[in-house]
Amino acid sequence: MTDDHGWLGAELDLDAYLARIGYDGPRTASVDTLRALVHAHTTTIPFENLEIILGRGIPLDLNTLQDKMVRHRRGGYCHENVGLFAAALERFGFGVTGLGARVTYGIVDTGALRPATHALLRVTTPDDDRVWICDAGFGFGPLEPFELVDSAGEFALGDWRYRLERRPDDLWVLFQFDRDGWLDRYTFTENPQFRIDYAVGNHFVSTSPRSPFVTRPFVQRFLPDAHHVLDDLTLTTEYPDGTSTSRELEPTELTKILTEVFDIELDDTDAAALTTTPWRTR
């Protein structure tokens, strides 16, 4: 019987996963290892919703996640990245608890409310009493875990800047600094989420007409010195100092940009379908 409370770490092809993210360090559950794993995963595996745009579903079983993101070197969005990353952390011996976040980043109408469908992880290590938040699936880092502590305030991970606040009712808010200044990214609590909870959120995000991911391609690649974003046909690169560049693409450029900027190679069938899919009319 499947343990619905765990992350199926025993079923992970750990060697293949670590080769995929380029990690060859110690296989011990320490804070240093956690930092290295987060950095490797977030800078290697891109954020992408292309399966939805290509008319396919987003299965979250571990074998499918490994087949897509490890064997075929594709990316995924938060539920996919977190499912794979949680399995690896569990295999290493970390304490792993799923959390859910309500994304506020990018909302123009301040009265709008999104469901809490973003997935992230609360992680502990045997060698340290601190509690860490790992966000391997937002597409915009952070490059390292950040400590879940009320006094965190503003902090830098690499050259990127963040701020953490604790509000009444144990609600945490993460802010990030970008081209528009300080913006709140999402709110979250420490209420545990399990794989079945992520399955529910995943269904909404991948199928609901209210989801931002069903109408156009949305792809991100996060690096220590740049954040690349493909939103529909707009390619934007953001930098840690808040500056950015942007340009509009032709549909025929998509597959080339996906390969060269986001390290995503589609087969000929998918490349042709993506180039001709009239996603704007959906």
NORVENNOR-V391044 format. One record per helix or strand of 2 or more residues. SS is the DSSP state (A for helix, B for strand). FROM is the first residue (numbers start at 1). TO is the last residue. If there is no record, write none. Layout:
BEGIN
ss/from/to
SS/FROM/TO
SS/FROM/TO
END
This chain:
BEGIN
ss/from/to
A/9/11
A/14/21
A/31/44
B/47/48
A/50/53
A/62/71
A/78/92
B/95/103
B/118/125
B/128/134
B/146/147
B/153/157
B/160/167
A/168/170
B/171/178
B/181/188
A/195/207
B/218/223
B/226/231
B/234/238
B/244/248
A/251/260
A/268/276
A/279/281
END
